C-alpha cells in the first residue's frame, strides 16, 4: 500500500509541492529530500511503500533506490521531450523554439529517458529571454503537477503516453561549448549565443585571444591593471586560466 511520498527538490519549492499533493490524499506521509545522503538513509521497508517525485533538482537517484521504490519515481522536467538533458530553456531560445512544454516522466537509470506520463504545452514569444522561459517552464511544471496530483497520490501507476524523447540529449559540456566564442564570430551568431547562454555564473561567455582568456564583463566600470577587449560592442575582461 502506498504510504509515503518522497519529494526530491529544494526546500523552497517542496513546500508548494507538498501542499498540492496533501490536498488529494492527506493520509500520506511526505518527506522532503534535498541531498543524496538523505536519500540513502531511507530504509528499504519505507521505500517499498513509497513513490518519489523529483522536481527541479540535479540530484541523480541511484538505481538501487529506484529499484527499491514500490510505486516508482516521477521526474518533472522543465522542458519538452524534444529537449532531454541539461538547460532545455537555453537551447530552445538559441534554436528559436515557437512552443515549449513541461514534461513528467518515469525515472530510470538513464537521464530523461523514462516513459512520459504528462505534458504541459505553451507558446513561446520570438523575443522571449531565457529567464522568462525558465519562469514559464516552472509555471508549466506547477500546472502539470496539479493535473497529475490525484494520480500521484494513489497506488495505481500513471499511464504512459505514446510520445518519444528527442534523440539529442543536451549536456553541461554542450552548454559550456556554446559559451566559448571566437573573435571571428558573426554578429548574428554572437547575439544568439548572448541571448541564450549569457548571464550564467556556471559557464560565462568567453573567448580566447592568444594565451589569454576574456570573459564577459558584468561590472559597471573598467578597473586598473586589468586587460579588456570588445566583441561586437560588448566588453570582456581578462581572467586567469583555470
Secondary structure as the mmCIF struct_conf table of DSSP 4:
data_model
#
loop_
_struct_conf.conf_type_id
_struct_conf.id
_struct_conf.beg_label_comp_id
_struct_conf.beg_label_asym_id
_struct_conf.beg_label_seq_id
_struct_conf.end_label_comp_id
_struct_conf.end_label_asym_id
_struct_conf.end_label_seq_id
STRN STRN1 UNK A 4 UNK A 8
BEND BEND1 UNK A 9 UNK A 9
HELX_RH_AL_P HELX_RH_AL_P1 UNK A 11 UNK A 24
TURN_TY1_P TURN_TY1_P1 UNK A 26 UNK A 27
BEND BEND2 UNK A 28 UNK A 28
STRN STRN2 UNK A 29 UNK A 33
BEND BEND3 UNK A 35 UNK A 35
HELX_RH_AL_P HELX_RH_AL_P2 UNK A 36 UNK A 40
TURN_TY1_P TURN_TY1_P2 UNK A 41 UNK A 41
BEND BEND4 UNK A 42 UNK A 42
HELX_RH_AL_P HELX_RH_AL_P3 UNK A 44 UNK A 48
TURN_TY1_P TURN_TY1_P3 UNK A 49 UNK A 49
STRN STRN3 UNK A 50 UNK A 55
BEND BEND5 UNK A 56 UNK A 56
HELX_LH_PP_P HELX_LH_PP_P1 UNK A 59 UNK A 62
HELX_RH_AL_P HELX_RH_AL_P4 UNK A 63 UNK A 68
TURN_TY1_P TURN_TY1_P4 UNK A 70 UNK A 71
STRN STRN4 UNK A 73 UNK A 77
BEND BEND6 UNK A 78 UNK A 79
HELX_RH_3T_P HELX_RH_3T_P1 UNK A 81 UNK A 83
STRN STRN5 UNK A 84 UNK A 85
BEND BEND7 UNK A 86 UNK A 86
HELX_RH_AL_P HELX_RH_AL_P5 UNK A 88 UNK A 94
TURN_TY1_P TURN_TY1_P5 UNK A 95 UNK A 96
BEND BEND8 UNK A 98 UNK A 98
STRN STRN6 UNK A 99 UNK A 106
BEND BEND9 UNK A 109 UNK A 110
TURN_TY1_P TURN_TY1_P6 UNK A 111 UNK A 112
BEND BEND10 UNK A 114 UNK A 114
HELX_LH_PP_P HELX_LH_PP_P2 UNK A 115 UNK A 115
STRN STRN7 UNK A 116 UNK A 123
TURN_TY1_P TURN_TY1_P7 UNK A 126 UNK A 127
HELX_RH_AL_P HELX_RH_AL_P6 UNK A 130 UNK A 152
TURN_TY1_P TURN_TY1_P8 UNK A 153 UNK A 153
BEND BEND11 UNK A 154 UNK A 156
HELX_LH_PP_P HELX_LH_PP_P3 UNK A 157 UNK A 161
BEND BEND12 UNK A 162 UNK A 162
HELX_LH_PP_P HELX_LH_PP_P4 UNK A 164 UNK A 166
BEND BEND13 UNK A 167 UNK A 167
STRN STRN8 UNK A 169 UNK A 170
HELX_RH_AL_P HELX_RH_AL_P7 UNK A 172 UNK A 179
STRN STRN9 UNK A 180 UNK A 181
TURN_TY1_P TURN_TY1_P9 UNK A 183 UNK A 184
HELX_RH_AL_P HELX_RH_AL_P8 UNK A 187 UNK A 197
TURN_TY1_P TURN_TY1_P10 UNK A 198 UNK A 199
TURN_TY1_P TURN_TY1_P11 UNK A 201 UNK A 202
BEND BEND14 UNK A 203 UNK A 203
STRN STRN10 UNK A 206 UNK A 209
TURN_TY1_P TURN_TY1_P12 UNK A 210 UNK A 211
STRN STRN11 UNK A 212 UNK A 216
BEND BEND15 UNK A 219 UNK A 221
HELX_LH_PP_P HELX_LH_PP_P5 UNK A 222 UNK A 223
TURN_TY1_P TURN_TY1_P13 UNK A 224 UNK A 225
STRN STRN12 UNK A 228 UNK A 231
TURN_TY1_P TURN_TY1_P14 UNK A 232 UNK A 233
STRN STRN13 UNK A 234 UNK A 239
#
